[in-house]
Amino acid sequence: MTKVISSIRYSKEHEWVQQLEGNRVRIGISDYAQKALGDIVFVENPAIDDEVTVNESMGTIESVKAVSELYSPVSGTVVTVNEELEGAPETINEHPFETGWLVEVEMSNPEELDSLLKEDEYQAFTNEGEE
């Protein structure tokens, strides 16, 4: 299984993106987001071959506290869905970066990665409201 590497980028909607080979990326929600949501009980991911568009809804995530939209941090075609989450959505709480990822997307516009936040920028962004 792919480990967290420094090339992970974040959206301001709290999704993370990890570049894999070529134009393929893996998408999940950040540790910050899963902690804010609490115990995750259901995930509605897009289906394989679905087109996703940057900053548009690609599904929902439900916790004991709320239902939240999942926003795609990049545009492209869904090529893999983490089917393990259907029976064990709590995996996102336990391992948001390792086995709790959501989907893999073949990007149609790889330049969109440049607009995402680096680790230190994301940390600063999430700490802004905590003073």
C-alpha atoms as a printed R data frame, in Angstrom:
    type eleno elety resid chain resno       x      y       z
1   ATOM     1    CA   MET     A     1   0.000  0.000   0.000
2   ATOM     2    CA   THR     A     2   1.246  3.477  -0.857
3   ATOM     3    CA   LYS     A     3   2.517  5.456   2.118
4   ATOM     4    CA   VAL     A     4   2.002  9.177   2.706
5   ATOM     5    CA   ILE     A     5   4.658 11.094   0.802
6   ATOM     6    CA   SER     A     6   5.589 14.746   0.682
7   ATOM     7    CA   SER     A     7   3.888 15.205  -2.701
8   ATOM     8    CA   ILE     A     8   0.442 15.214  -1.111
9   ATOM     9    CA   ARG     A     9  -1.525 18.382  -1.802
10  ATOM    10    CA   TYR     A    10  -4.709 19.635  -0.144
11  ATOM    11    CA   SER     A    11  -7.830 21.488  -1.205
12  ATOM    12    CA   LYS     A    12  -9.470 24.142   0.967
13  ATOM    13    CA   GLU     A    13 -12.449 21.738   1.173
14  ATOM    14    CA   HIS     A    14 -10.151 19.319   3.095
15  ATOM    15    CA   GLU     A    15  -9.558 16.686   0.429
16  ATOM    16    CA   TRP     A    16  -6.030 15.439  -0.195
17  ATOM    17    CA   VAL     A    17  -4.471 14.433  -3.507
18  ATOM    18    CA   GLN     A    18  -1.499 12.127  -3.955
19  ATOM    19    CA   GLN     A    19   0.053 11.848  -7.391
20  ATOM    20    CA   LEU     A    20   0.586  8.276  -8.508
21  ATOM    21    CA   GLU     A    21   2.003  7.248 -11.888
22  ATOM    22    CA   GLY     A    22   1.366  9.433 -14.932
23  ATOM    23    CA   ASN     A    23  -1.713 11.635 -14.565
24  ATOM    24    CA   ARG     A    24  -3.338  9.352 -11.998
25  ATOM    25    CA   VAL     A    25  -4.032 10.648  -8.484
26  ATOM    26    CA   ARG     A    26  -5.498  9.164  -5.323
27  ATOM    27    CA   ILE     A    27  -8.004 11.316  -3.393
28  ATOM    28    CA   GLY     A    28  -9.118 11.166   0.225
29  ATOM    29    CA   ILE     A    29 -10.165 13.475   3.041
30  ATOM    30    CA   SER     A    30  -7.636 15.014   5.379
31  ATOM    31    CA   ASP     A    31  -6.958 13.947   8.935
32  ATOM    32    CA   TYR     A    32  -8.297 17.358   9.988
33  ATOM    33    CA   ALA     A    33 -11.594 16.678   8.150
34  ATOM    34    CA   GLN     A    34 -12.110 13.174   9.531
35  ATOM    35    CA   LYS     A    35 -11.512 14.452  13.082
36  ATOM    36    CA   ALA     A    36 -13.996 17.291  12.547
37  ATOM    37    CA   LEU     A    37 -16.623 14.900  11.165
38  ATOM    38    CA   GLY     A    38 -16.299 12.326  13.925
39  ATOM    39    CA   ASP     A    39 -17.195  8.672  13.394
40  ATOM    40    CA   ILE     A    40 -17.804  8.103   9.681
41  ATOM    41    CA   VAL     A    41 -20.691  5.724   8.977
42  ATOM    42    CA   PHE     A    42 -21.257  5.966   5.199
43  ATOM    43    CA   VAL     A    43 -19.506  7.151   2.025
44  ATOM    44    CA   GLU     A    44 -21.107  7.734  -1.361
45  ATOM    45    CA   ASN     A    45 -18.301  7.807  -3.925
46  ATOM    46    CA   PRO     A    46 -18.630  8.410  -7.646
47  ATOM    47    CA   ALA     A    47 -18.610  5.302  -9.851
48  ATOM    48    CA   ILE     A    48 -15.804  4.102 -12.096
49  ATOM    49    CA   ASP     A    49 -15.852  6.030 -15.411
50  ATOM    50    CA   ASP     A    50 -17.703  8.984 -13.827
51  ATOM    51    CA   GLU     A    51 -16.340 12.374 -14.806
52  ATOM    52    CA   VAL     A    52 -15.424 14.658 -11.894
53  ATOM    53    CA   THR     A    53 -14.832 18.406 -12.103
54  ATOM    54    CA   VAL     A    54 -12.545 20.478  -9.921
55  ATOM    55    CA   ASN     A    55 -14.390 22.076  -6.950
56  ATOM    56    CA   GLU     A    56 -17.675 20.292  -7.772
57  ATOM    57    CA   SER     A    57 -19.422 17.641  -5.683
58  ATOM    58    CA   MET     A    58 -18.378 14.051  -6.372
59  ATOM    59    CA   GLY     A    59 -20.274 12.364  -3.535
60  ATOM    60    CA   THR     A    60 -21.081 12.576   0.156
61  ATOM    61    CA   ILE     A    61 -19.635 11.431   3.438
62  ATOM    62    CA   GLU     A    62 -21.851 10.779   6.447
63  ATOM    63    CA   SER     A    63 -20.778 10.778  10.073
64  ATOM    64    CA   VAL     A    64 -22.671 10.501  13.326
65  ATOM    65    CA   LYS     A    65 -22.640 14.344  13.345
66  ATOM    66    CA   ALA     A    66 -23.497 15.368   9.766
67  ATOM    67    CA   VAL     A    67 -23.617 14.658   6.053
68  ATOM    68    CA   SER     A    68 -20.994 16.552   4.048
69  ATOM    69    CA   GLU     A    69 -20.316 16.950   0.349
70  ATOM    70    CA   LEU     A    70 -17.109 15.548  -1.095
71  ATOM    71    CA   TYR     A    71 -15.571 17.975  -3.586
72  ATOM    72    CA   SER     A    72 -13.202 16.880  -6.302
73  ATOM    73    CA   PRO     A    73  -9.841 18.657  -6.028
74  ATOM    74    CA   VAL     A    74  -9.092 17.866  -9.711
75  ATOM    75    CA   SER     A    75 -10.929 17.200 -12.977
76  ATOM    76    CA   GLY     A    76 -10.847 13.850 -14.718
77  ATOM    77    CA   THR     A    77 -12.267 10.338 -14.906
78  ATOM    78    CA   VAL     A    78 -12.693  8.020 -11.916
79  ATOM    79    CA   VAL     A    79 -10.629  4.891 -12.606
80  ATOM    80    CA   THR     A    80 -10.721  3.167  -9.198
81  ATOM    81    CA   VAL     A    81 -13.067  3.330  -6.201
82  ATOM    82    CA   ASN     A    82 -12.046  2.127  -2.741
83  ATOM    83    CA   GLU     A    83 -14.679 -0.592  -2.370
84  ATOM    84    CA   GLU     A    84 -13.414 -1.484   1.124
85  ATOM    85    CA   LEU     A    85 -15.216  1.622   2.418
86  ATOM    86    CA   GLU     A    86 -18.640  0.159   1.575
87  ATOM    87    CA   GLY     A    87 -18.356 -2.336   4.423
88  ATOM    88    CA   ALA     A    88 -15.937 -0.397   6.616
89  ATOM    89    CA   PRO     A    89 -16.347  3.399   6.252
90  ATOM    90    CA   GLU     A    90 -14.651  3.829   9.647
91  ATOM    91    CA   THR     A    91 -11.382  3.033   7.847
92  ATOM    92    CA   ILE     A    92 -11.313  6.741   6.937
93  ATOM    93    CA   ASN     A    93 -11.150  7.615  10.652
94  ATOM    94    CA   GLU     A    94  -8.513  5.001  11.358
95  ATOM    95    CA   HIS     A    95  -6.231  5.492   8.324
96  ATOM    96    CA   PRO     A    96  -7.270  8.547   6.241
97  ATOM    97    CA   PHE     A    97  -4.097  8.417   4.109
98  ATOM    98    CA   GLU     A    98  -3.255  4.722   3.880
99  ATOM    99    CA   THR     A    99  -6.323  2.501   3.430
100 ATOM   100    CA   GLY     A   100  -9.025  5.180   3.888
101 ATOM   101    CA   TRP     A   101  -8.604  6.830   0.474
102 ATOM   102    CA   LEU     A   102 -11.758  7.413  -1.621
103 ATOM   103    CA   VAL     A   103 -11.055  7.234  -5.359
104 ATOM   104    CA   GLU     A   104  -8.345  7.324  -7.995
105 ATOM   105    CA   VAL     A   105  -8.777  9.730 -10.896
106 ATOM   106    CA   GLU     A   106  -7.055 10.017 -14.275
107 ATOM   107    CA   MET     A   107  -6.646 13.788 -14.464
108 ATOM   108    CA   SER     A   108  -7.713 15.658 -17.580
109 ATOM   109    CA   ASN     A   109  -5.890 18.832 -16.472
110 ATOM   110    CA   PRO     A   110  -2.760 18.032 -14.377
111 ATOM   111    CA   GLU     A   111  -2.031 21.762 -13.976
112 ATOM   112    CA   GLU     A   112  -4.878 21.874 -11.426
113 ATOM   113    CA   LEU     A   113  -2.456 20.300  -8.919
114 ATOM   114    CA   ASP     A   114  -0.535 23.580  -8.865
115 ATOM   115    CA   SER     A   115  -3.495 25.394  -7.270
116 ATOM   116    CA   LEU     A   116  -3.673 22.971  -4.324
117 ATOM   117    CA   LEU     A   117  -2.035 23.645  -0.966
118 ATOM   118    CA   LYS     A   118   1.255 22.080   0.101
119 ATOM   119    CA   GLU     A   119   1.445 20.449   3.560
120 ATOM   120    CA   ASP     A   120   2.728 23.567   5.364
121 ATOM   121    CA   GLU     A   121   0.208 25.813   3.595
122 ATOM   122    CA   TYR     A   122  -2.637 23.470   4.547
123 ATOM   123    CA   GLN     A   123  -1.468 23.354   8.170
124 ATOM   124    CA   ALA     A   124  -1.469 27.167   8.255
125 ATOM   125    CA   PHE     A   125  -4.925 27.222   6.626
126 ATOM   126    CA   THR     A   126  -6.444 24.805   9.176
127 ATOM   127    CA   ASN     A   127  -4.822 26.598  12.127
128 ATOM   128    CA   GLU     A   128  -6.204 30.031  11.162
129 ATOM   129    CA   GLY     A   129  -9.537 29.469  12.893
130 ATOM   130    CA   GLU     A   130  -8.044 27.981  16.064
131 ATOM   131    CA   GLU     A   131  -6.496 31.019  17.741
